[in-house]
């Protein structure tokens, strides 16, 4: 993705889709995964793709 898009990807209602076709965010998707996401990192190169890394805290050994 181009840098001007990457700057906005964690904004709650940012989308590159036409009006009414997308309002999700990477952060909200991670929160829905039933875990307390602490951080999302993104690497992207136009024409090559994007990689998202979602980081969660380590599980408590006694809780597992």
PDB file of N, CA, C and O in Angstrom:
ATOM      1  N   UNK A   1       0.846  -1.178   0.000  1.00  0.00           N
ATOM      2  CA  UNK A   1       0.000   0.000   0.000  1.00  0.00           C
ATOM      3  C   UNK A   1       0.885   1.231   0.000  1.00  0.00           C
ATOM      4  O   UNK A   1       1.973   1.223   0.576  1.00  0.00           O
ATOM      5  N   UNK A   2       0.428   2.266  -0.631  1.00  0.00           N
ATOM      6  CA  UNK A   2       1.238   3.488  -0.659  1.00  0.00           C
ATOM      7  C   UNK A   2       1.305   4.148   0.723  1.00  0.00           C
ATOM      8  O   UNK A   2       0.407   3.954   1.542  1.00  0.00           O
ATOM      9  N   UNK A   3       2.356   4.921   0.984  1.00  0.00           N
ATOM     10  CA  UNK A   3       2.522   5.559   2.296  1.00  0.00           C
ATOM     11  C   UNK A   3       1.330   6.408   2.723  1.00  0.00           C
ATOM     12  O   UNK A   3       1.014   6.444   3.912  1.00  0.00           O
ATOM     13  N   UNK A   4       0.660   7.089   1.805  1.00  0.00           N
ATOM     14  CA  UNK A   4      -0.486   7.921   2.183  1.00  0.00           C
ATOM     15  C   UNK A   4      -1.660   7.092   2.688  1.00  0.00           C
ATOM     16  O   UNK A   4      -2.473   7.596   3.463  1.00  0.00           O
ATOM     17  N   UNK A   5      -1.768   5.839   2.273  1.00  0.00           N
ATOM     18  CA  UNK A   5      -2.803   4.940   2.802  1.00  0.00           C
ATOM     19  C   UNK A   5      -2.330   4.368   4.135  1.00  0.00           C
ATOM     20  O   UNK A   5      -3.097   4.329   5.097  1.00  0.00           O
ATOM     21  N   UNK A   6      -1.087   3.927   4.201  1.00  0.00           N
ATOM     22  CA  UNK A   6      -0.540   3.321   5.417  1.00  0.00           C
ATOM     23  C   UNK A   6      -0.679   4.255   6.617  1.00  0.00           C
ATOM     24  O   UNK A   6      -0.919   3.799   7.735  1.00  0.00           O
ATOM     25  N   UNK A   7      -0.530   5.557   6.390  1.00  0.00           N
ATOM     26  CA  UNK A   7      -0.648   6.529   7.494  1.00  0.00           C
ATOM     27  C   UNK A   7      -2.012   6.491   8.169  1.00  0.00           C
ATOM     28  O   UNK A   7      -2.134   6.903   9.323  1.00  0.00           O
ATOM     29  N   UNK A   8      -3.032   6.010   7.484  1.00  0.00           N
ATOM     30  CA  UNK A   8      -4.397   6.076   8.005  1.00  0.00           C
ATOM     31  C   UNK A   8      -5.009   4.721   8.358  1.00  0.00           C
ATOM     32  O   UNK A   8      -6.154   4.679   8.807  1.00  0.00           O
ATOM     33  N   UNK A   9      -4.303   3.632   8.176  1.00  0.00           N
ATOM     34  CA  UNK A   9      -4.959   2.317   8.282  1.00  0.00           C
ATOM     35  C   UNK A   9      -5.514   1.989   9.661  1.00  0.00           C
ATOM     36  O   UNK A   9      -6.390   1.131   9.767  1.00  0.00           O
ATOM     37  N   UNK A  10      -5.043   2.631  10.708  1.00  0.00           N
ATOM     38  CA  UNK A  10      -5.576   2.323  12.033  1.00  0.00           C
ATOM     39  C   UNK A  10      -6.655   3.301  12.487  1.00  0.00           C
ATOM     40  O   UNK A  10      -7.091   3.250  13.638  1.00  0.00           O
ATOM     41  N   UNK A  11      -7.086   4.183  11.605  1.00  0.00           N
ATOM     42  CA  UNK A  11      -8.199   5.073  11.919  1.00  0.00           C
ATOM     43  C   UNK A  11      -9.493   4.267  11.832  1.00  0.00           C
ATOM     44  O   UNK A  11      -9.665   3.462  10.917  1.00  0.00           O
ATOM     45  N   UNK A  12     -10.384   4.478  12.765  1.00  0.00           N
ATOM     46  CA  UNK A  12     -11.580   3.645  12.909  1.00  0.00           C
ATOM     47  C   UNK A  12     -12.415   3.497  11.645  1.00  0.00           C
ATOM     48  O   UNK A  12     -12.888   2.395  11.367  1.00  0.00           O
ATOM     49  N   UNK A  13     -12.616   4.544  10.879  1.00  0.00           N
ATOM     50  CA  UNK A  13     -13.502   4.451   9.728  1.00  0.00           C
ATOM     51  C   UNK A  13     -12.798   4.703   8.407  1.00  0.00           C
ATOM     52  O   UNK A  13     -13.450   5.007   7.408  1.00  0.00           O
ATOM     53  N   UNK A  14     -11.495   4.583   8.388  1.00  0.00           N
ATOM     54  CA  UNK A  14     -10.752   4.787   7.148  1.00  0.00           C
ATOM     55  C   UNK A  14     -10.967   3.619   6.208  1.00  0.00           C
ATOM     56  O   UNK A  14     -10.942   2.464   6.635  1.00  0.00           O
ATOM     57  N   UNK A  15     -11.177   3.905   4.939  1.00  0.00           N
ATOM     58  CA  UNK A  15     -11.291   2.872   3.925  1.00  0.00           C
ATOM     59  C   UNK A  15     -10.883   3.450   2.582  1.00  0.00           C
ATOM     60  O   UNK A  15     -11.013   4.651   2.345  1.00  0.00           O
ATOM     61  N   UNK A  16     -10.396   2.600   1.719  1.00  0.00           N
ATOM     62  CA  UNK A  16     -10.111   3.009   0.350  1.00  0.00           C
ATOM     63  C   UNK A  16     -11.230   2.541  -0.574  1.00  0.00           C
ATOM     64  O   UNK A  16     -11.173   2.756  -1.784  1.00  0.00           O
ATOM     65  N   UNK A  17     -12.245   1.904  -0.002  1.00  0.00           N
ATOM     66  CA  UNK A  17     -13.382   1.406  -0.776  1.00  0.00           C
ATOM     67  C   UNK A  17     -14.392   2.532  -1.019  1.00  0.00           C
ATOM     68  O   UNK A  17     -14.365   3.552  -0.329  1.00  0.00           O
ATOM     69  N   UNK A  18     -15.278   2.347  -1.996  1.00  0.00           N
ATOM     70  CA  UNK A  18     -16.305   3.353  -2.245  1.00  0.00           C
ATOM     71  C   UNK A  18     -17.223   3.536  -1.035  1.00  0.00           C
ATOM     72  O   UNK A  18     -17.311   2.651  -0.184  1.00  0.00           O
ATOM     73  N   UNK A  19     -17.902   4.675  -0.957  1.00  0.00           N
ATOM     74  CA  UNK A  19     -18.831   4.947   0.152  1.00  0.00           C
ATOM     75  C   UNK A  19     -19.774   3.773   0.377  1.00  0.00           C
ATOM     76  O   UNK A  19     -20.349   3.232  -0.568  1.00  0.00           O
ATOM     77  N   UNK A  20     -19.926   3.386   1.644  1.00  0.00           N
ATOM     78  CA  UNK A  20     -20.837   2.306   2.020  1.00  0.00           C
ATOM     79  C   UNK A  20     -20.283   0.914   1.819  1.00  0.00           C
ATOM     80  O   UNK A  20     -20.994  -0.062   2.059  1.00  0.00           O
ATOM     81  N   UNK A  21     -19.047   0.783   1.391  1.00  0.00           N
ATOM     82  CA  UNK A  21     -18.492  -0.543   1.106  1.00  0.00           C
ATOM     83  C   UNK A  21     -17.413  -0.997   2.070  1.00  0.00           C
ATOM     84  O   UNK A  21     -16.841  -2.071   1.881  1.00  0.00           O
ATOM     85  N   UNK A  22     -17.115  -0.212   3.099  1.00  0.00           N
ATOM     86  CA  UNK A  22     -16.100  -0.670   4.043  1.00  0.00           C
ATOM     87  C   UNK A  22     -15.873   0.321   5.153  1.00  0.00           C
ATOM     88  O   UNK A  22     -15.629   1.501   4.899  1.00  0.00           O
ATOM     89  N   UNK A  23     -15.949  -0.148   6.390  1.00  0.00           N
ATOM     90  CA  UNK A  23     -15.690   0.730   7.538  1.00  0.00           C
ATOM     91  C   UNK A  23     -14.905   0.008   8.621  1.00  0.00           C
ATOM     92  O   UNK A  23     -14.849   0.492   9.751  1.00  0.00           O
ATOM     93  N   UNK A  24     -14.305  -1.118   8.321  1.00  0.00           N
ATOM     94  CA  UNK A  24     -13.593  -1.881   9.339  1.00  0.00           C
ATOM     95  C   UNK A  24     -12.201  -1.338   9.579  1.00  0.00           C
ATOM     96  O   UNK A  24     -11.704  -0.497   8.830  1.00  0.00           O
ATOM     97  N   UNK A  25     -11.586  -1.829  10.625  1.00  0.00           N
ATOM     98  CA  UNK A  25     -10.197  -1.457  10.880  1.00  0.00           C
ATOM     99  C   UNK A  25      -9.441  -2.682  11.352  1.00  0.00           C
ATOM    100  O   UNK A  25     -10.028  -3.605  11.918  1.00  0.00           O
ATOM    101  N   UNK A  26      -8.161  -2.690  11.124  1.00  0.00           N
ATOM    102  CA  UNK A  26      -7.322  -3.805  11.561  1.00  0.00           C
ATOM    103  C   UNK A  26      -7.374  -3.964  13.074  1.00  0.00           C
ATOM    104  O   UNK A  26      -7.426  -5.082  13.587  1.00  0.00           O
ATOM    105  N   UNK A  27      -7.361  -2.842  13.784  1.00  0.00           N
ATOM    106  CA  UNK A  27      -7.383  -2.895  15.248  1.00  0.00           C
ATOM    107  C   UNK A  27      -8.674  -3.526  15.751  1.00  0.00           C
ATOM    108  O   UNK A  27      -8.638  -4.369  16.648  1.00  0.00           O
ATOM    109  N   UNK A  28      -9.804  -3.136  15.193  1.00  0.00           N
ATOM    110  CA  UNK A  28     -11.084  -3.704  15.626  1.00  0.00           C
ATOM    111  C   UNK A  28     -11.128  -5.195  15.335  1.00  0.00           C
ATOM    112  O   UNK A  28     -11.654  -5.962  16.141  1.00  0.00           O
ATOM    113  N   UNK A  29     -10.587  -5.620  14.200  1.00  0.00           N
ATOM    114  CA  UNK A  29     -10.555  -7.047  13.868  1.00  0.00           C
ATOM    115  C   UNK A  29      -9.721  -7.820  14.873  1.00  0.00           C
ATOM    116  O   UNK A  29     -10.107  -8.917  15.278  1.00  0.00           O
ATOM    117  N   UNK A  30      -8.607  -7.281  15.274  1.00  0.00           N
ATOM    118  CA  UNK A  30      -7.764  -7.955  16.263  1.00  0.00           C
ATOM    119  C   UNK A  30      -8.480  -8.051  17.600  1.00  0.00           C
ATOM    120  O   UNK A  30      -8.369  -9.072  18.278  1.00  0.00           O
ATOM    121  N   UNK A  31      -9.206  -7.024  17.993  1.00  0.00           N
ATOM    122  CA  UNK A  31      -9.930  -7.039  19.267  1.00  0.00           C
ATOM    123  C   UNK A  31     -11.031  -8.098  19.258  1.00  0.00           C
ATOM    124  O   UNK A  31     -11.345  -8.662  20.306  1.00  0.00           O
ATOM    125  N   UNK A  32     -11.616  -8.373  18.109  1.00  0.00           N
ATOM    126  CA  UNK A  32     -12.667  -9.381  18.009  1.00  0.00           C
ATOM    127  C   UNK A  32     -12.133 -10.795  18.137  1.00  0.00           C
ATOM    128  O   UNK A  32     -12.917 -11.735  18.266  1.00  0.00           O
ATOM    129  N   UNK A  33     -10.832 -10.969  18.104  1.00  0.00           N
ATOM    130  CA  UNK A  33     -10.244 -12.306  18.130  1.00  0.00           C
ATOM    131  C   UNK A  33     -10.248 -12.905  19.531  1.00  0.00           C
ATOM    132  O   UNK A  33      -9.613 -13.931  19.771  1.00  0.00           O
ATOM    133  N   UNK A  34     -10.959 -12.271  20.452  1.00  0.00           N
ATOM    134  CA  UNK A  34     -11.091 -12.735  21.843  1.00  0.00           C
ATOM    135  C   UNK A  34      -9.802 -12.627  22.646  1.00  0.00           C
ATOM    136  O   UNK A  34      -9.638 -13.304  23.661  1.00  0.00           O
ATOM    137  N   UNK A  35      -8.913 -11.799  22.202  1.00  0.00           N
ATOM    138  CA  UNK A  35      -7.662 -11.608  22.931  1.00  0.00           C
ATOM    139  C   UNK A  35      -7.356 -10.133  23.041  1.00  0.00           C
ATOM    140  O   UNK A  35      -7.769  -9.342  22.193  1.00  0.00           O
ATOM    141  N   UNK A  36      -6.640  -9.762  24.073  1.00  0.00           N
ATOM    142  CA  UNK A  36      -6.302  -8.351  24.252  1.00  0.00           C
ATOM    143  C   UNK A  36      -5.087  -7.960  23.421  1.00  0.00           C
ATOM    144  O   UNK A  36      -3.971  -7.913  23.937  1.00  0.00           O
ATOM    145  N   UNK A  37      -5.296  -7.681  22.141  1.00  0.00           N
ATOM    146  CA  UNK A  37      -4.178  -7.295  21.275  1.00  0.00           C
ATOM    147  C   UNK A  37      -3.491  -6.069  21.867  1.00  0.00           C
ATOM    148  O   UNK A  37      -4.153  -5.122  22.292  1.00  0.00           O
ATOM    149  N   UNK A  38      -2.191  -6.092  21.893  1.00  0.00           N
ATOM    150  CA  UNK A  38      -1.416  -4.996  22.458  1.00  0.00           C
ATOM    151  C   UNK A  38      -0.794  -4.128  21.380  1.00  0.00           C
ATOM    152  O   UNK A  38      -0.499  -2.954  21.605  1.00  0.00           O
ATOM    153  N   UNK A  39      -0.596  -4.722  20.194  1.00  0.00           N
ATOM    154  CA  UNK A  39       0.104  -3.967  19.165  1.00  0.00           C
ATOM    155  C   UNK A  39      -0.111  -4.632  17.812  1.00  0.00           C
ATOM    156  O   UNK A  39      -0.175  -5.857  17.713  1.00  0.00           O
ATOM    157  N   UNK A  40      -0.221  -3.822  16.785  1.00  0.00           N
ATOM    158  CA  UNK A  40      -0.262  -4.321  15.413  1.00  0.00           C
ATOM    159  C   UNK A  40       0.802  -3.561  14.632  1.00  0.00           C
ATOM    160  O   UNK A  40       0.802  -2.331  14.592  1.00  0.00           O
ATOM    161  N   UNK A  41       1.698  -4.306  14.018  1.00  0.00           N
ATOM    162  CA  UNK A  41       2.731  -3.710  13.172  1.00  0.00           C
ATOM    163  C   UNK A  41       2.403  -4.049  11.726  1.00  0.00           C
ATOM    164  O   UNK A  41       1.845  -5.108  11.442  1.00  0.00           O
ATOM    165  N   UNK A  42       2.749  -3.154  10.819  1.00  0.00           N
ATOM    166  CA  UNK A  42       2.505  -3.406   9.399  1.00  0.00           C
ATOM    167  C   UNK A  42       3.738  -3.049   8.592  1.00  0.00           C
ATOM    168  O   UNK A  42       4.377  -2.018   8.802  1.00  0.00           O
ATOM    169  N   UNK A  43       4.043  -3.931   7.669  1.00  0.00           N
ATOM    170  CA  UNK A  43       5.087  -3.679   6.688  1.00  0.00           C
ATOM    171  C   UNK A  43       4.410  -3.769   5.334  1.00  0.00           C
ATOM    172  O   UNK A  43       3.641  -4.697   5.082  1.00  0.00           O
ATOM    173  N   UNK A  44       4.687  -2.820   4.467  1.00  0.00           N
ATOM    174  CA  UNK A  44       4.032  -2.824   3.174  1.00  0.00           C
ATOM    175  C   UNK A  44       4.924  -2.204   2.120  1.00  0.00           C
ATOM    176  O   UNK A  44       5.625  -1.222   2.362  1.00  0.00           O
ATOM    177  N   UNK A  45       4.877  -2.800   0.956  1.00  0.00           N
ATOM    178  CA  UNK A  45       5.607  -2.262  -0.181  1.00  0.00           C
ATOM    179  C   UNK A  45       4.666  -2.278  -1.379  1.00  0.00           C
ATOM    180  O   UNK A  45       4.193  -3.340  -1.784  1.00  0.00           O
ATOM    181  N   UNK A  46       4.390  -1.100  -1.950  1.00  0.00           N
ATOM    182  CA  UNK A  46       3.472  -1.034  -3.097  1.00  0.00           C
ATOM    183  C   UNK A  46       3.838  -2.037  -4.190  1.00  0.00           C
ATOM    184  O   UNK A  46       4.991  -2.132  -4.610  1.00  0.00           O
ATOM    185  N   UNK A  47       2.837  -2.776  -4.633  1.00  0.00           N
ATOM    186  CA  UNK A  47       3.037  -3.763  -5.686  1.00  0.00           C
ATOM    187  C   UNK A  47       3.567  -5.097  -5.216  1.00  0.00           C
ATOM    188  O   UNK A  47       3.625  -6.050  -5.994  1.00  0.00           O
ATOM    189  N   UNK A  48       3.960  -5.183  -3.940  1.00  0.00           N
ATOM    190  CA  UNK A  48       4.512  -6.442  -3.423  1.00  0.00           C
ATOM    191  C   UNK A  48       3.651  -7.063  -2.339  1.00  0.00           C
ATOM    192  O   UNK A  48       3.692  -8.278  -2.148  1.00  0.00           O
ATOM    193  N   UNK A  49       2.873  -6.263  -1.625  1.00  0.00           N
ATOM    194  CA  UNK A  49       2.001  -6.805  -0.592  1.00  0.00           C
ATOM    195  C   UNK A  49       2.245  -6.189   0.772  1.00  0.00           C
ATOM    196  O   UNK A  49       3.118  -5.340   0.955  1.00  0.00           O
ATOM    197  N   UNK A  50       1.442  -6.647   1.725  1.00  0.00           N
ATOM    198  CA  UNK A  50       1.509  -6.137   3.096  1.00  0.00           C
ATOM    199  C   UNK A  50       1.523  -7.299   4.076  1.00  0.00           C
ATOM    200  O   UNK A  50       0.924  -8.344   3.824  1.00  0.00           O
ATOM    201  N   UNK A  51       2.205  -7.110   5.184  1.00  0.00           N
ATOM    202  CA  UNK A  51       2.240  -8.107   6.251  1.00  0.00           C
ATOM    203  C   UNK A  51       1.879  -7.414   7.555  1.00  0.00           C
ATOM    204  O   UNK A  51       2.463  -6.391   7.911  1.00  0.00           O
ATOM    205  N   UNK A  52       0.906  -7.985   8.264  1.00  0.00           N
ATOM    206  CA  UNK A  52       0.467  -7.457   9.557  1.00  0.00           C
ATOM    207  C   UNK A  52       0.896  -8.436  10.639  1.00  0.00           C
ATOM    208  O   UNK A  52       0.696  -9.643  10.507  1.00  0.00           O
ATOM    209  N   UNK A  53       1.482  -7.919  11.702  1.00  0.00           N
ATOM    210  CA  UNK A  53       1.852  -8.736  12.854  1.00  0.00           C
ATOM    211  C   UNK A  53       1.023  -8.252  14.033  1.00  0.00           C
ATOM    212  O   UNK A  53       1.112  -7.091  14.433  1.00  0.00           O
ATOM    213  N   UNK A  54       0.208  -9.159  14.588  1.00  0.00           N
ATOM    214  CA  UNK A  54      -0.634  -8.831  15.746  1.00  0.00           C
ATOM    215  C   UNK A  54       0.023  -9.442  16.965  1.00  0.00           C
ATOM    216  O   UNK A  54       0.277 -10.646  17.006  1.00  0.00           O
ATOM    217  N   UNK A  55       0.296  -8.615  17.957  1.00  0.00           N
ATOM    218  CA  UNK A  55       0.987  -9.081  19.164  1.00  0.00           C
ATOM    219  C   UNK A  55       0.013  -9.139  20.342  1.00  0.00           C
ATOM    220  O   UNK A  55      -0.714  -8.186  20.621  1.00  0.00           O
ATOM    221  N   UNK A  56       0.021 -10.282  21.021  1.00  0.00           N
ATOM    222  CA  UNK A  56      -0.818 -10.510  22.187  1.00  0.00           C
ATOM    223  C   UNK A  56       0.090 -10.761  23.392  1.00  0.00           C
ATOM    224  O   UNK A  56       1.218 -11.224  23.218  1.00  0.00           O
ATOM    225  N   UNK A  57      -0.367 -10.472  24.589  1.00  0.00           N
ATOM    226  CA  UNK A  57       0.459 -10.783  25.758  1.00  0.00           C
ATOM    227  C   UNK A  57       0.563 -12.304  25.937  1.00  0.00           C
ATOM    228  O   UNK A  57      -0.322 -13.048  25.514  1.00  0.00           O
ATOM    229  N   UNK A  58       1.636 -12.746  26.557  1.00  0.00           N
ATOM    230  CA  UNK A  58       1.801 -14.171  26.829  1.00  0.00           C
ATOM    231  C   UNK A  58       0.714 -14.640  27.779  1.00  0.00           C
ATOM    232  O   UNK A  58       0.309 -13.909  28.683  1.00  0.00           O
ATOM    233  N   UNK A  59       0.246 -15.859  27.571  1.00  0.00           N
ATOM    234  CA  UNK A  59      -0.777 -16.434  28.456  1.00  0.00           C
ATOM    235  C   UNK A  59      -0.171 -16.791  29.795  1.00  0.00           C
ATOM    236  O   UNK A  59       0.986 -17.204  29.870  1.00  0.00           O
ATOM    237  N   UNK A  60      -0.939 -16.636  30.841  1.00  0.00           N
ATOM    238  CA  UNK A  60      -0.523 -17.061  32.169  1.00  0.00           C
ATOM    239  C   UNK A  60      -0.525 -18.582  32.207  1.00  0.00           C
ATOM    240  O   UNK A  60      -1.546 -19.203  31.910  1.00  0.00           O
ATOM    241  N   UNK A  61       0.584 -19.187  32.563  1.00  0.00           N
ATOM    242  CA  UNK A  61       0.725 -20.641  32.542  1.00  0.00           C
ATOM    243  C   UNK A  61      -0.345 -21.321  33.400  1.00  0.00           C
ATOM    244  O   UNK A  61      -0.786 -22.420  33.062  1.00  0.00           O
ATOM    245  N   UNK A  62      -0.773 -20.695  34.498  1.00  0.00           N
ATOM    246  CA  UNK A  62      -1.781 -21.298  35.363  1.00  0.00           C
ATOM    247  C   UNK A  62      -3.182 -21.182  34.753  1.00  0.00           C
ATOM    248  O   UNK A  62      -4.070 -21.959  35.103  1.00  0.00           O
ATOM    249  N   UNK A  63      -3.386 -20.239  33.862  1.00  0.00           N
ATOM    250  CA  UNK A  63      -4.701 -20.042  33.267  1.00  0.00           C
ATOM    251  C   UNK A  63      -4.933 -20.961  32.075  1.00  0.00           C
ATOM    252  O   UNK A  63      -6.069 -21.109  31.624  1.00  0.00           O
ATOM    253  N   UNK A  64      -3.873 -21.579  31.559  1.00  0.00           N
ATOM    254  CA  UNK A  64      -3.991 -22.408  30.356  1.00  0.00           C
ATOM    255  C   UNK A  64      -4.426 -23.788  30.699  1.00  0.00           C
ATOM    256  O   UNK A  64      -4.578 -24.626  29.810  1.00  0.00           O
TER     257      UNK A  64
END
